[in-house]
């Protein structure tokens, strides 16, 4: 019954978004059909909460890889996958790494979102994780498609990290591995919970450490209805989100980062974080804002320095 309910909700959201797009024929990004379809699939009951090292997590991984292949986004590593283990129990996990080559091919911007969530409780309650973080993953797929068709100046690595919910393990492994010379990474843009605009607000966290980025993000938001907020990154103030998600290992390495996300809501890490709570108009506009911000970062990457 729950899956059928989600299906009806998805269809309703789909036609609502499609009608909005038809009213304005200039809307070409993001593709509302693909974004909402990806979101619905990744947050469906069949994936059982996508917990690391479960069948549902593997299903999510296979889906993401298949989508990247169909989009024509290159694999950065063989089969897109970066397997690793962590913890005293050597829990297996897998990062997914896609790649779009830039004109210069010199530096990298890593654009990330974690695809795992917290799974199930008592084999009956599913933590679907629609906002956290199916929303970031679906947005990342949309961004990968856009930049495949609109080549950036710098290389873009699209990192779908695993085991974020178990201590940012995927991002930590990526930064500690030899898969990339981290000196070539000039910035991280991390997406974690970007679809629940209950107050029509989106945070951009990280400009405390890199003030140069603030006007670039403000410029990207000026034609949007979303209220863009800065903060949550001052070490002397709370709440502080500097170590809250996969941008933390980049920050530790003194790599500039911007973390896009909404404020915590009543459904955070609960079984009620489901597709029917998503605000599609806010979500699609947030993806557009993030895309515009990345284009600004890409155009100014040589000037972006940690601490300035």
URQUIWO-V559059 format. One record per pair of residues at least 24 apart in sequence whose ideal C-beta (glycine too) atoms are under 6 Angstrom apart, sorted by sequence separation. I is the first residue (numbers start at 1). J is the second residue. D is the distance in Angstrom with one decimal. If there is no record, write none. Layout:
((I | J | D) (I | J | D))
This chain:
((113 | 137 | 5.0) (202 | 226 | 5.2) (73 | 98 | 4.4) (74 | 99 | 4.6) (208 | 233 | 4.1) (200 | 226 | 6.0) (201 | 227 | 4.8) (202 | 228 | 5.8) (203 | 229 | 5.0) (204 | 230 | 5.8) (208 | 234 | 5.4) (113 | 140 | 4.5) (200 | 227 | 5.5) (205 | 232 | 4.9) (206 | 233 | 5.6) (201 | 229 | 5.5) (205 | 233 | 4.9) (203 | 232 | 5.9) (10 | 40 | 4.5) (68 | 98 | 4.8) (260 | 290 | 5.5) (64 | 96 | 5.5) (61 | 94 | 5.9) (205 | 241 | 5.0) (53 | 91 | 5.5) (53 | 92 | 5.6) (52 | 93 | 5.0) (3 | 45 | 5.0) (2 | 45 | 6.0) (109 | 154 | 5.8) (115 | 160 | 4.8) (98 | 144 | 5.6) (116 | 162 | 5.2) (210 | 256 | 4.3) (100 | 147 | 4.8) (107 | 154 | 4.8) (108 | 155 | 4.7) (109 | 156 | 5.5) (110 | 157 | 4.8) (111 | 158 | 5.5) (112 | 159 | 4.2) (114 | 161 | 4.5) (116 | 163 | 5.8) (118 | 165 | 5.3) (100 | 148 | 5.6) (116 | 164 | 5.9) (256 | 304 | 5.3) (104 | 153 | 5.6) (108 | 157 | 5.4) (110 | 159 | 5.5) (112 | 161 | 5.8) (116 | 165 | 5.5) (102 | 152 | 4.7) (103 | 153 | 5.2) (114 | 164 | 3.3) (256 | 306 | 5.1) (102 | 153 | 5.2) (206 | 257 | 4.8) (102 | 154 | 4.2) (139 | 191 | 5.4) (206 | 258 | 4.6) (254 | 306 | 4.6) (102 | 155 | 4.6) (192 | 245 | 4.3) (206 | 259 | 5.8) (101 | 155 | 5.7) (204 | 258 | 5.5) (205 | 259 | 4.2) (60 | 115 | 5.3) (136 | 191 | 3.7) (139 | 194 | 5.8) (190 | 245 | 5.8) (100 | 156 | 4.5) (136 | 192 | 5.3) (190 | 246 | 5.3) (204 | 260 | 5.9) (190 | 247 | 4.0) (99 | 157 | 5.8) (136 | 194 | 5.7) (203 | 261 | 5.6) (57 | 116 | 5.8) (133 | 192 | 5.2) (135 | 194 | 5.1) (188 | 247 | 5.4) (226 | 285 | 5.6) (98 | 158 | 4.0) (135 | 195 | 3.6) (132 | 193 | 5.0) (224 | 285 | 5.6) (97 | 159 | 5.7) (131 | 193 | 4.9) (188 | 250 | 3.9) (52 | 116 | 4.8) (96 | 160 | 3.9) (131 | 195 | 5.2) (131 | 196 | 4.6) (224 | 289 | 5.1) (50 | 116 | 5.3) (95 | 161 | 5.5) (194 | 260 | 5.7) (196 | 262 | 4.9) (50 | 117 | 4.5) (95 | 162 | 5.6) (188 | 255 | 5.8) (198 | 265 | 5.9) (49 | 117 | 5.0) (51 | 119 | 2.8) (94 | 162 | 5.4) (193 | 261 | 4.6) (221 | 289 | 5.5) (49 | 118 | 5.9) (93 | 162 | 4.1) (187 | 256 | 4.9) (188 | 257 | 4.3) (189 | 258 | 5.4) (190 | 259 | 4.7) (191 | 260 | 5.4) (192 | 261 | 5.0) (193 | 262 | 5.3) (196 | 265 | 5.4) (220 | 289 | 5.5) (49 | 119 | 3.9) (93 | 163 | 4.4) (185 | 255 | 5.5) (49 | 120 | 5.3) (73 | 144 | 4.7) (48 | 120 | 5.4) (220 | 292 | 3.7) (220 | 293 | 4.0) (67 | 141 | 5.4) (71 | 145 | 4.7) (175 | 249 | 4.4) (73 | 148 | 5.4) (95 | 170 | 4.8) (110 | 185 | 5.6) (171 | 246 | 3.8) (72 | 148 | 5.7) (108 | 184 | 5.1) (217 | 293 | 5.0) (220 | 296 | 5.7) (49 | 126 | 5.4) (107 | 184 | 5.7) (108 | 185 | 4.9) (172 | 249 | 5.0) (48 | 126 | 5.8) (49 | 127 | 4.3) (109 | 187 | 4.8) (110 | 188 | 4.8) (111 | 189 | 4.8) (112 | 190 | 4.9) (113 | 191 | 4.4) (168 | 246 | 5.6) (171 | 249 | 4.7) (95 | 174 | 5.9) (107 | 186 | 4.5) (168 | 248 | 5.7) (216 | 296 | 4.0) (45 | 126 | 5.4) (76 | 157 | 5.9) (164 | 246 | 5.5) (197 | 279 | 4.9) (86 | 169 | 4.5) (195 | 278 | 4.8) (202 | 286 | 5.4) (43 | 128 | 4.6) (161 | 246 | 5.1) (197 | 282 | 3.0) (43 | 130 | 3.8) (195 | 283 | 4.0) (84 | 173 | 4.3) (43 | 134 | 4.2) (42 | 134 | 3.7) (194 | 286 | 5.0) (212 | 304 | 6.0) (39 | 134 | 5.4) (42 | 137 | 5.7) (64 | 160 | 5.5) (212 | 308 | 5.9) (39 | 138 | 4.4) (38 | 138 | 3.8) (35 | 138 | 5.3) (38 | 141 | 5.6) (189 | 294 | 6.0) (35 | 142 | 5.2) (52 | 162 | 5.6) (187 | 297 | 5.9) (52 | 163 | 4.5) (30 | 142 | 4.3) (52 | 166 | 5.9) (186 | 301 | 5.3) (29 | 146 | 5.7) (187 | 304 | 5.9) (114 | 246 | 5.7) (112 | 246 | 5.2) (132 | 273 | 5.9) (131 | 273 | 5.4) (130 | 273 | 5.4) (127 | 271 | 5.6) (129 | 273 | 5.7) (130 | 274 | 5.3) (154 | 298 | 5.5) (130 | 275 | 4.9) (142 | 287 | 5.7) (146 | 291 | 6.0) (153 | 298 | 5.3) (125 | 271 | 5.0) (128 | 274 | 5.1) (152 | 298 | 4.6) (154 | 301 | 5.3) (130 | 278 | 5.9) (139 | 287 | 4.7) (143 | 291 | 5.9) (107 | 301 | 5.9) (43 | 275 | 5.2) (40 | 275 | 5.6) (32 | 284 | 5.8) (30 | 284 | 5.6) (30 | 287 | 4.6) (17 | 280 | 4.8) (9 | 275 | 5.9) (9 | 276 | 4.3) (13 | 280 | 5.1) (6 | 275 | 5.6))
